[in-house]
Each structure stands twice: as C-alpha cells, then as structure tokens.
Amino acid sequence: MRPLLFTLICSFLFLALAVQKTPSEKKSIAIADVVNIEIFKAVRPPDTTAGWKRLTKEQIKLFADKWNTTSGNEPKNFSTSFRIAVYLKNKTIREFRTNGRFIKENKDWCLDFKDAAFFERLYTEATIKK
C-alpha cells in the first residue's frame, strides 16, 4: 500500500510542477470587443500624484496590434512599472503588468515588446481618467 501512495504523491507533485512551468496561452485582443483601456504608472517620484489614464482609440489599436503580433513567451520576474486594464464589452477585465519592455498577463510568463519606451509613451499621451 505504501509504494502505491508514494507513487501517487510523486505523480501529483510532478504534474503540479509541470503545470506551473508551462507558459500560459496568449489570448488575442479583439479591438471590436474593447470598451476602453486604462494605464497606471506604478513607479513615479514619491512627491507626485498619478492615477489611471485612459488610452485614446489610436492607442488602443496600437496596444492591441502590438500584443496580438508579439510572439515568444518566456518566464521573467520584474518590478512592475505600469499596470494596464483592458475593459471588454462582456464586462470582463484583462489585467497586464509591464516593466516597460516586457509584459505579462498571467503568472510570470511574459512577452517582449522590444521597445523599452512604448508604455511610457502610451502613459504620457493618454488622457487623465475623469
């Protein structure tokens, strides 16, 4: 009985670890399904106040196109510089974290946008949420 229990426990642990180490499947963003996208700058000087900003229609298309065409999925840990919330027509919210160049939606698997200033430009050009 004990060898069977040991085998079951080892199998369960192996499967649990294997699931955590596999990349999450990237879901495309259909622009027609997006209500709006907001961006928040997480890193800023302590004496400034900042809040969520709303992207323009052009910025929404730019972000969605960049997300949809970027490939490669690799594990990476980083400090979050920006948070992005994508509000969809079906009332769901997709949340992203980025350090400026790399972006992730789930867990620690991220995509390389290959442009370290991309999110800074989005934030600077976005309108303040009212």
Buried (B, 14 or more C-beta within 10 A) or exposed (E): EEEEEEEEEEEEEEEEEEEEEEBEEBEEBEEEBBEBBBBBBEEEEEEEEEEBBBBBEEBBBBBBEBBBEBEEBEEBEBEBBBBBBBBBEEEEEBEBBBBBBBBBBBEBBBBBBEEEEBBBEBBEEBEEEE
